Amino acid sequence: MPFIVRLPQSFLGPEGAPPELGNLVANVDIAPTILSLADAQPCNGAGACRVLDGRSLLPAIQSDGADWPPDRAIPLELDTPNKGAPDLPCAYQGVQTPDQVLVVYHSVDLGNGCVRHDEIENYDLSSDPDELENLFPAPPGTAEARLQHSLRVEAADLSDCSGIPGRDPKPPSGHYCR
């Protein structure tokens, strides 16, 4: 989904704002961006600071995308047990990269509350940006099967991520967000 940002000239790079960046960003990046613009910290009046999962978008904007992780993966998750809506998922976990998305559905509301429902979807966003052709499961032993396995591992690793390396203390889980 496109995300539009308009910033004062003083926050832009020497060439001004790039017309478009192809970097993968998420809503968790909004709060760190606002804090960067305000030169503020995510702390309350008592001095307790929150560790943010997202990144400020300013480095990407100011560098035409060069100062942004090109292989960034965004965790996707939902967990609303017994609070779903008919025909919608109640719980899923997944990951989105710049060119792939993989989602593992754990439960769905079929009209009488959430029930276990194991289904996996995988889409190649470079060839199928509308996510119309589910590639899961790939034939065993293929490069696609290895990719699907690595995406599942990455989704599991990012499910308990927190903070950004170099900015935040090491999280209790040991897994930083990227």
N, C-alpha and C positions, 0 to 999 in steps of 0.2 A: 504494500500500500504506500503510495507516495506520502512524503512528509515534507512540508514546506516550512522554511525558516527565514525570517527577515531580521537582520541584525543591524545595529548602528555601524557606520563606516569604521569607527575606531576598533571594532572587533574583527574586521575582515583582513585578509591578507593583502599584500601590496598590489595585487591585480584586482582587488574587489572580490565580490562574491562569485564563486563559480556558478554557472548557470544550472548545473546538475551534477550530482555525485551519485555514483552507483553503489555506495557503501551500504552494508547491511546495518540498520539501526533498529532500535526498539523503544517502546514507551519508557523503559527503565532508564533511557538516556536523557529524558527530558529534565528530571530533577537535577542531575549533575551539571547539565548545561546551564540551567537557571542559576545554580549556585556559583558556577564559574563566572557568569556574566555579572553577578552581584558581588563577586570576590568574597563569598561567604562560605561557611562550613556547615555541615549537616548536624548541628548541635543545638540542644535546647538551652534554656536559661541557666540550668544547673551545671552545664558543661558536659553533659553526656552526649556523645556523638554517635550517630548511626553510620554503619558501614553500608555504602550504596553498591548495588550490583552493576549499575549502568556506568557509562562513560560520558564525559562532556563531549558534545559534538564540535566544540570550537576547534580542536586540533585538526579534525577532518575538513572543516570549512576553510580554515586558514591555510591549509596546505593542498587544496584541491583533492583531498582524499588520501594523500601520500602518508599522513600521520594517523592512519587508522588500520587496525589489523585486517589484512586482506582475507584471512581465513576465519574470521569471527563466526562463532556458532552461538545461536540464541536458544536457550532452553524454552520449550513449550510445555505448559502443564496446566491442568485443571483438576481440582478435587472437590466436588460438591456432593458427597454421599447423601443419598435419600433426598436431594433437593434439586433434582434435574427437572427438565421440562420434557413432555412427551416427544419421543424420537430424537432427542439430543443427548450428547455424551454427558456423563456425570463425572468421569475421571479419565484422564489421558496424560501421557508423558511423551515428549518427543524433542526434536531438535531441528532448527533451520540453519542452513549454511547459505552462502551466497548462491549456490546452484542446486541444493537438495533440500527436501523436507521429508522427515520421517516422523510419523505419529503412531504410538501404540495406545489403542483404546482399551481401557480396563473395565469400564462399565457404562451402560447406557440406560436411559429411562424409556421403557417401552409402553408407558402409560400407567404403570402401577408402582412407580418408584424405581430406583436404580438396581439393575441386575448385572452380574458379571457378563462381560462381552469382550472376548479377545479378538481384536481385529487390528491389522497393521496396514498403514498406507505409506507409500514412498513415491515421491514425484521428483523428476528431474526438471527443475525450474528453468534451465536454459533451453530445453526443447519443448517443455510443456508448462509454460507459466500460469496457465489457467487450472492446473492440477486436474486434468481430465483422465489421464491414463495411469492408474495405479500399477507400479512396477513390482510390487511385493506379491508373492515371493519370487525372487530371482532364481534361476536354475542353480542347483548346488554346484559348487566348485568354480563358478564364474566370477569375473571381476565385479559384477553387479552384486552378487551374493556377499562378497567380501566387503563391498562398500556398505551394504545394508547392515552387516554385522558391526562395522566400525561406527556407523551412525547410531546404532542401538547402544553401543558402549559409551559413546560420547554423550548421548542423552542421559544415561545413568550417571555418568561422572558429573554432569552439569546440574543434576536434579538437586544437589545440596550445595551448590556453589554460592560464594559470597565474596564481595569485594573485588578489587582489581590489583594484580601484582604491582609492587612498586609504589602504590598509593595507600593501600590499606594493610593493617596487620594480617598475618596469616589466619584464615578463618578456622573455627573448630573442626570443620570437616576436612580441612587440608586442601580443598578444591576452590581455587579462584574462578570467578567468571571471566570470560574472555571478551 
